[in-house]
Amino acid sequence: MTENCECPSEAGSETCEPATATSSVACPACAESGKTIDSLTLKAMLAHSLTELRETEYRFCRTTDCSVVYYSVDGKQQFSERDLREAVHNKHPDDDSVFVCYCFRHTPQSIKEEIVRTGGSTVVASITAGIQAGQCACDIRNPQGSCCLGNVRAVVDRAEAAESAAVQPTSSPR
């Protein structure tokens, strides 16, 4: 387990990785380095016949403004969101309706609603409890092929900051 890992140790090394882990194989569309993706994740996410997959290594492109989600390292195959079963949070970090947690079905909107309603969020603790109970499958259900907690924490932090700013009384001029 690495220091940068956003997951509790129960998530396991297969689903938990440092936020900076990338490969040297660049996305053919945006030229950014992609993250190695397990073929099981790719198979679970594709909305195509799996006969389209080849015996090659695939990468996940995290770049927000790039249309490619998965690509083969030989550059012969690319898949965009229209080829997938789910929208990808990494491609739409500001879209409140796109799942940020695919296992427990949390969206930025549901997180914001809880914060407005209760003044805080229990989503990280809830997901952590699910991981500890063996109910997590981020390695398969999350398009990035790894734990969602880093993404979830970022959404919670932004939502709590926005709510805090919204409820701060404005000082009146003297």
Backbone as a ProteinNet text record, in pm:
[ID]
protein_1_A
[PRIMARY]
MTENCECPSEAGSETCEPATATSSVACPACAESGKTIDSLTLKAMLAHSLTELRETEYRFCRTTDCSVVYYSVDGKQQFSERDLREAVHNKHPDDDSVFVCYCFRHTPQSIKEEIVRTGGSTVVASITAGIQAGQCACDIRNPQGSCCLGNVRAVVDRAEAAESAAVQPTSSPR
[TERTIARY]
85.4	0	89.9	54.4	137.1	84.6	169.5	130.6	19.1	17.1	-81.7	-217.7	-228.5	-351.2	-465.9	-578.4	-696	-788.4	-755.6	-843.3	-795.7	-888.7	-845.9	-777	-695.3	-617.9	-706.5	-830.5	-921.1	-954.9	-932.7	-965.3	-873.6	-755.7	-663.7	-583	-467.3	-376.9	-429.1	-517.2	-567.5	-659.4	-727.1	-822.3	-772.6	-658	-609.5	-474.6	-460.8	-337.8	-308.5	-186.9	-157.8	-225.6	-268.1	-337.4	-249.7	-118.7	-28.1	18.6	-29.5	18.3	-28.3	64.1	32.6	138.3	114.5	211.1	274	370.3	436.1	370.6	263.4	196.3	89.2	108.5	21	-109.2	-214.4	-343.6	-326.7	-376.3	-360.1	-438	-537.5	-617.6	-562.8	-512.7	-470.1	-322.1	-252.7	-109.8	-73.5	-172	-144.3	-121.5	-41.4	-14.8	-139.6	-166.2	-281.5	-242.9	-341.8	-326.2	-360.2	-278.4	-306.8	-442.5	-522.9	-656.8	-666.2	-722.1	-739.9	-843.7	-823.1	-916.4	-1055.5	-1063.7	-1193.6	-1276.6	-1211.5	-1280.8	-1331.8	-1245.9	-1283.5	-1400.9	-1394.6	-1503.7	-1633.8	-1626.8	-1747.4	-1806.4	-1722.9	-1769.9	-1818.3	-1764.3	-1801.2	-1945.2	-2011.3	-2148.3	-2144.1	-2039.7	-2019.2	-1999.1	-2005	-1968.5	-1820.7	-1789.9	-1651.6	-1562.2	-1621.7	-1540.3	-1460	-1498.1	-1424.8	-1291	-1276.2	-1150.7	-1043.7	-923.9	-811.1	-720.5	-630.9	-532.7	-421	-447.6	-347.9	-373	-284.7	-298.4	-377	-461.6	-541.6	-508.2	-533.1	-509.9	-635.6	-646.2	-756.5	-704.6	-773.1	-735.5	-818.8	-752.5	-819.3	-846	-792	-800.5	-945.7	-986.6	-1125.7	-1177.7	-1100.7	-1151.2	-1116.4	-1073.8	-1044.1	-1163.3	-1201.5	-1316.4	-1284.2	-1157.2	-1117.1	-1119.2	-1178.9	-1177.9	-1076	-1081.5	-988.2	-921.5	-796.3	-725.4	-625	-598.1	-499.1	-360.5	-261.9	-126.9	-65.5	-118.8	-66.6	-132.4	-227	-291.5	-396.4	-431.3	-524.8	-671	-695.4	-833.3	-855.6	-969.9	-1008.5	-1155.8	-1192.6	-1332.5	-1365	-1477.3	-1523.3	-1643	-1698.6	-1810.8	-1931.3	-1950.1	-2065.4	-2052.8	-1931.9	-1907.5	-1923.3	-1954.8	-1957.2	-2098.4	-2111.4	-2238.6	-2267.4	-2166.6	-2178.6	-2107.2	-2156.4	-2081.7	-1961.9	-1856.5	-1731.4	-1709.4	-1705.9	-1687.7	-1561.5	-1452.6	-1328.2	-1344.2	-1435.6	-1459.1	-1558.5	-1635.6	-1739	-1737.7	-1625.7	-1616.5	-1714.7	-1767	-1861.4	-2006.8	-2032.8	-2169.4	-2227.1	-2324.9	-2383.2	-2457	-2489.7	-2567.8	-2483.5	-2354.9	-2267.4	-2216.3	-2226.8	-2181.4	-2035.4	-2006.5	-1868.9	-1830.6	-1930.8	-1912.4	-2006.5	-1948.5	-2027	-2078.8	-2012.5	-2056	-2177.8	-2177.1	-2284.9	-2373.1	-2349	-2433.9	-2450.3	-2339.1	-2340.8	-2306.5	-2378.4	-2350.1	-2309.1	-2245.9	-2218.8	-2348.4	-2457.7	-2585.2	-2633	-2625	-2671.1	-2582.3	-2454.6	-2362.5	-2396.1	-2418.7	-2454.7	-2585.5	-2683.1	-2812.7	-2798.4	-2714.9	-2692.3	-2625.3	-2529.7	-2459.4	-2554.5	-2639.2	-2737.5	-2836.2	-2879.2	-2978.9	-2923	-2798.2	-2745.8	-2625.6	-2567.6	-2449.7	-2318.3	-2323.5	-2201.8	-2231.9	-2127.8	-2143.7	-2094.1	-2169.6	-2131.3	-2085.9	-2076.4	-2052	-1916	-1811	-1679.5	-1683	-1742.7	-1753.9	-1840.5	-1946.4	-2035.5	-1963.8	-1890.3	-1815.8	-1706.4	-1636.8	-1532.7	-1590.9	-1708.3	-1774.3	-1809.8	-1855.2	-1886.2	-1762.8	-1650.7	-1524.4	-1486.3	-1495	-1459.3	-1551.7	-1675.5	-1771.7	-1758.8	-1664.3	-1643.3	-1746.8	-1812.3	-1918.2	-1870.8	-1745.3	-1690.8	-1639.1	-1658.5	-1604.6	-1554.9	-1486.4	-1436	-1347.2	-1274.4	-1185.6	-1262.9	-1392.5	-1477.4	-1579.6	-1645.8	-1757.9	-1719.3	-1602.4	-1557.5	-1480.5	-1518.6	-1449.9	-1298.7	-1251.7	-1107.2	-1037.9	-1117	-1062.1	-998.5	-1026.5	-968.2	-1062.4	-1023.4	-1106.2	-1150.8	-1273.5	-1333.7	-1311.5	-1257.8	-1255	-1181.9	-1077.4	-1009.6	-1103.3	-1177.5	-1274.7	-1387.8	-1436	-1545.3	-1501.5	-1382.1	-1332.9	-1323.9	-1280.5	-1271.1	-1409.7	-1509.1	-1646.2	-1698.8	-1677.2	-1722.4	-1656.3	-1525.9	-1453.9	-1508.3	-1530.9	-1585.7	-1726.8	-1807.7	-1946.7	-1952.7	-1869.4	-1868.6	-1818.3	-1717.9	-1666.7	-1773.4	-1844.2	-1949.7	-2064.3	-2102.1	-2210	-2166.7	-2043.9	-1991.5	-1991.8	-1950.6	-1949.3	-2090.9	-2185.1	-2324	-2391.4	-2352.2	-2417.4	-2342.1	-2224.2	-2148.6	-2223.7	-2244.7	-2311.2	-2218.2	-2276.9	-2197.9	-2189.8	-2074.4	-2058.9	-2112.3	-2182.4	-2239.2	-2140	-2134.2	-2040.6	-2083	-1987.2	-2017.1	-2022.9
-117	0	123.2	222.4	340.7	452.5	550.7	665	746.9	758.3	840.4	774.1	652.5	577.7	644.7	654	716.6	615.9	489.6	384.3	329.2	276.7	204.8	75.3	19.8	-98.5	-215.4	-220.3	-329.7	-333.1	-222.5	-218.3	-310.3	-333	-422.9	-353.5	-405.3	-339.8	-341.4	-434.4	-438	-319.6	-268.4	-160.8	-27.8	-24.2	99.1	133.6	256.1	296.2	440.6	484.1	625.3	706.6	827	912.8	946.9	937.4	975.9	858.6	738.4	621.8	627.5	637.8	637.1	555.5	533.3	460.5	556.9	506.5	591.4	581.4	505.3	491.2	600.1	689.7	805.9	773.8	843.3	833.7	887.1	816.4	862	990.2	1023.5	1142.8	1268.2	1255.1	1374.5	1374.2	1262.8	1247	1247	1236.6	1224	1077.1	1051.9	913.8	851.6	727.5	655.1	557.6	519.3	424.9	285.6	188.7	50.3	11	-54.5	-96.2	-248.2	-310.2	-455	-489.8	-598	-637.2	-667	-709.5	-736.2	-607.7	-496.9	-367.1	-330.2	-341.3	-308.5	-394.2	-523.3	-613.2	-577.1	-538.4	-501.6	-370.2	-278.2	-145.3	-135.2	-216.3	-204.2	-246.2	-168.7	-199.6	-258	-331	-395.7	-544.5	-619.1	-758.9	-766.7	-856	-869	-932.3	-975.6	-1025.2	-911.4	-786.8	-672.5	-649.9	-706.2	-689.6	-781.3	-731.4	-808.6	-846.8	-938.1	-978.8	-875.8	-764.9	-658.9	-585.4	-500.7	-421.7	-294.4	-254.5	-133.4	-36.1	91	198.1	281.8	348.3	438.4	581.2	665.5	806.3	887.7	952.5	1032.6	1176	1217.6	1357.1	1398.9	1501.9	1545.6	1581.2	1655.5	1702.6	1611.5	1489.5	1392.5	1298.1	1270.6	1182.9	1034.8	998.7	858.9	822	707.1	654.6	541.2	446.1	333	327.3	286	268.3	154.3	90.7	-17.4	44.6	-22	33.1	34.4	-47.5	-46.5	62.7	136.9	248	207.8	80.5	33.1	35.4	59.9	55.9	162	229.7	331.8	314.9	343.7	340.9	472.6	531.7	654.6	621.8	721.3	696.6	635.7	667	609.8	457.2	405.5	261.4	192.5	269	217	209.8	133.6	118.1	234.1	308.2	415.5	540.5	655.8	779.6	773.7	844.9	837.4	965.5	952.4	1068.9	1147.1	1078.9	1147.3	1239	1206.3	1288.5	1402.2	1389.2	1488.2	1520.5	1568.1	1588.9	1693.5	1778.9	1882	1847.4	1730.1	1687.1	1617.5	1680	1628.7	1496.8	1456.8	1335.2	1211.4	1229.7	1117.1	1054.5	923.5	855.9	886.6	914.1	925.8	796.5	726.4	594.2	499	406.5	316.2	196	157.9	41.7	73.5	192	229	339.9	376.1	463.3	604.6	665.5	804.3	897.1	1008.8	1113.2	1239.5	1333.5	1461.3	1526.5	1510.4	1569.1	1506.7	1375	1311.7	1352.5	1372.5	1417.5	1560.3	1647.3	1786.5	1795.2	1714.7	1715.6	1674.9	1573.7	1533.2	1645.4	1713.2	1821.9	1937	1972	2078.3	2038.1	1913.1	1862.1	1845.2	1798	1761.1	1843.7	1919.9	1998	1923.9	1800.7	1721.8	1602.2	1524.1	1406	1282.2	1175.7	1045.6	949.6	998.2	909.9	839.7	908	843.3	731.6	758.9	656.3	540.1	570.3	466.5	377	438	360.7	277.8	338.3	266.9	145.1	160.5	47	-60.4	-19	-114.4	-189.8	-119.7	-183.7	-287.1	-247.4	-338.1	-460.1	-443.6	-554.2	-639.1	-605.7	-683.8	-657.3	-540.6	-508.8	-421.6	-389.1	-300.1	-380.3	-325.5	-387.6	-279.5	-179.4	-69.5	-116.5	-224.7	-274	-317.9	-344.6	-387.2	-279.3	-219.7	-129.5	14.9	57	193.9	198.5	285	289.6	309.4	373.8	393.2	267	167.1	38.2	34.7	134.7	140.9	215.3	219.6	275.5	418.6	448.6	579	679.7	637.8	726.9	857.9	859.3	985.8	1081.5	1030.1	1112.6	1157.2	1065.3	1097.2	1204.7	1189.6	1291.4	1428.2	1433.8	1562	1623.8	1542.9	1592.9	1642.8	1566.4	1606.7	1738.3	1748.3	1870.7	1991.9	1978.2	2090.2	2126.3	2024.9	2049.2	2113.4	2066.5	2126	2269.5	2297.5	2433.9	2525.4	2476.1	2555.8	2583	2482.4	2500.1	2594.5	2582.7	2672	2816.6	2837.7	2972.3	3026.5	2939	2981.5	3022.2	2961.1	2991.4	3094.7	3138.3	3240.4	3372.8	3436.4	3566.9	3668.8	3753	3857.8	3974.5	4033.7	4148.7	4272.6	4350	4473.7	4587	4678.1	4791.3	4884.3	4945.6	5038	5177.8
0	0	0	-73.4	-84.4	3.4	28.8	110.6	47.6	-83.8	-152.1	-164	-119	-133.7	-60.5	-124.8	-67.4	-0.6	-5.5	44.2	176.8	255.8	375.7	332.9	420.4	383.6	342.5	389.5	355.3	207	137.1	-5.7	-84.7	-35.1	-103.8	-210.3	-238.4	-332.2	-475.5	-509.7	-646.9	-677.8	-577.1	-602.5	-551.8	-490.1	-430.2	-490.3	-531.1	-596.2	-564.6	-581.1	-562.2	-671.1	-637	-732.6	-852	-838.4	-946	-1030.8	-1004.7	-1079.8	-1224.4	-1316.1	-1458.3	-1531	-1655.1	-1736.1	-1834.9	-1910	-2008.6	-2146	-2159.2	-2287.3	-2297.6	-2391.5	-2404.3	-2476.7	-2436.6	-2503.9	-2646.8	-2746.2	-2884.4	-2915.5	-2833.8	-2861.1	-2793.5	-2668.4	-2594.6	-2558.4	-2580.7	-2554.1	-2405.7	-2317.2	-2173.7	-2140.6	-2038.3	-1997	-1937.6	-1977.2	-1926.3	-1817.8	-1739.3	-1628.8	-1678.5	-1644.6	-1681	-1624.5	-1705.5	-1662.9	-1676.5	-1576.4	-1580	-1686.5	-1757	-1861.9	-1805.3	-1680.5	-1617.8	-1606.8	-1571.5	-1566.6	-1704.5	-1802.3	-1939.8	-1986.3	-1959.8	-1998.9	-1929.4	-1803.5	-1728.7	-1777.5	-1820.3	-1858.6	-2003.1	-2092.3	-2233.2	-2260	-2341.6	-2384.9	-2525.7	-2556.2	-2685.2	-2662.9	-2769.6	-2762.2	-2724	-2634.4	-2590.4	-2696.9	-2807	-2917.9	-2981.1	-2953.2	-3006.8	-2936.8	-2817	-2744.6	-2801.5	-2799.4	-2848.8	-2732.6	-2757.2	-2656.6	-2654.1	-2588.3	-2575.4	-2444.8	-2408	-2286.3	-2317.4	-2223.3	-2237.6	-2125.7	-2152.6	-2055.4	-2039.9	-1925.6	-1893	-1903.6	-1979.5	-1992.7	-1895	-1800.2	-1697	-1741.3	-1853.4	-1895.4	-1916.1	-1845.3	-1844.7	-1983.2	-2060	-2189.3	-2306.6	-2278.7	-2384	-2399.9	-2522.4	-2547.4	-2527.3	-2527.9	-2510.9	-2363	-2332.6	-2195.9	-2186.8	-2279.5	-2282	-2419	-2420.6	-2546.8	-2534	-2646.1	-2647	-2658.4	-2599.3	-2600.5	-2740.3	-2828.1	-2965.4	-3050.8	-2992.1	-3062.1	-3163.1	-3170.8	-3272.5	-3228.2	-3099	-3051.2	-2944.9	-2955.1	-2857.4	-2825.8	-2700.7	-2659.4	-2589.5	-2627.8	-2564.3	-2474.3	-2409.5	-2318.8	-2389.3	-2515.8	-2586.1	-2599.6	-2578	-2584	-2447.8	-2343.9	-2207.7	-2150.1	-2043.4	-1972.3	-1877.6	-1837.4	-1738.7	-1787.5	-1744.3	-1762.3	-1667.6	-1699.7	-1625.6	-1545.7	-1413.1	-1326.6	-1362.5	-1390.8	-1424.4	-1545.1	-1634.4	-1753.4	-1725.4	-1617.5	-1584.4	-1435	-1381.3	-1236.9	-1182.6	-1269.1	-1224.9	-1255.8	-1308.5	-1338.9	-1216.2	-1156.1	-1031.7	-1047.5	-1169.3	-1189	-1221.7	-1246.6	-1280.5	-1150.4	-1140.6	-1018.9	-990.6	-864.3	-818.1	-746.2	-692.6	-631.7	-703.6	-777.4	-860.6	-783.2	-676.3	-597.2	-511.7	-450.2	-358.5	-414.7	-542.3	-622.6	-565.1	-526.4	-479.4	-595.2	-602.3	-700.6	-626.1	-693.8	-628.8	-577	-651.1	-608.3	-476.9	-464.5	-340.3	-222.8	-247.8	-142.9	-102.8	-200.4	-170.8	-93.9	-133.4	-64.3	82.3	109.2	247.7	326.7	268.3	336.7	367.2	272.8	295.6	405.8	400.9	496.1	636.9	647.8	779.7	825.4	735	770.4	752	704.9	682.6	595.6	569.6	485.7	557.7	544	599.8	490.2	367.9	254.5	262	303.5	312	416.3	531.1	635.5	588.5	515.5	464.2	362.8	272.2	172.6	241	335.9	409.9	481.1	541.4	606.7	503.9	385.8	279.4	233.1	224	186	291.5	416.5	526.1	530.5	486.1	483.9	357.4	271.8	149.6	41.7	46.2	-48.8	-164.8	-168.6	-270	-389.2	-508.6	-630.2	-725.4	-669.6	-752.2	-865.6	-844.4	-948.8	-1072.6	-1055.7	-1166.8	-1203.7	-1104.4	-1130	-1157.8	-1111	-1133.5	-1265.3	-1358.3	-1487.8	-1476.5	-1370.3	-1354.9	-1303.9	-1264.8	-1225.5	-1088.4	-1007	-873.8	-779.1	-654	-547.9	-578.1	-541.8	-567.3	-454.7	-340.7	-224.6	-247.5	-326.5	-357.3	-428.8	-526.6	-598.9	-506.2	-421.8	-330	-231.9	-175.7	-80.9	-146.7	-271	-341.9	-360	-394	-408.7	-274.7	-167.7	-34.3	6.8	-12.7	24	-50.5	-181.7	-260.4	-215	-190.2	-149.4	-10.9	82	215.8	211.2	129.2	115.1	54.7	-45.9	-109	-11.5	65.4	163.2	274.1	318.1	421.9	373.5	249.2	191.8	176.1	144.9	125.1	256.3	367.1	494.8	576.9	530.9	602.2	594.1	709.1	704.8	639	559.3	497	593.1	600	690.2	621.8	697.3	640.8	659.5	561.7	571.3	682.7	748.1	858.8	812.6
[MASK]
++++++++++++++++++++++++++++++++++++++++++++++++++++++++++++++++++++++++++++++++++++++++++++++++++++++++++++++++++++++++++++++++++++++++++++++++++++++++++++++++++++++++++++++

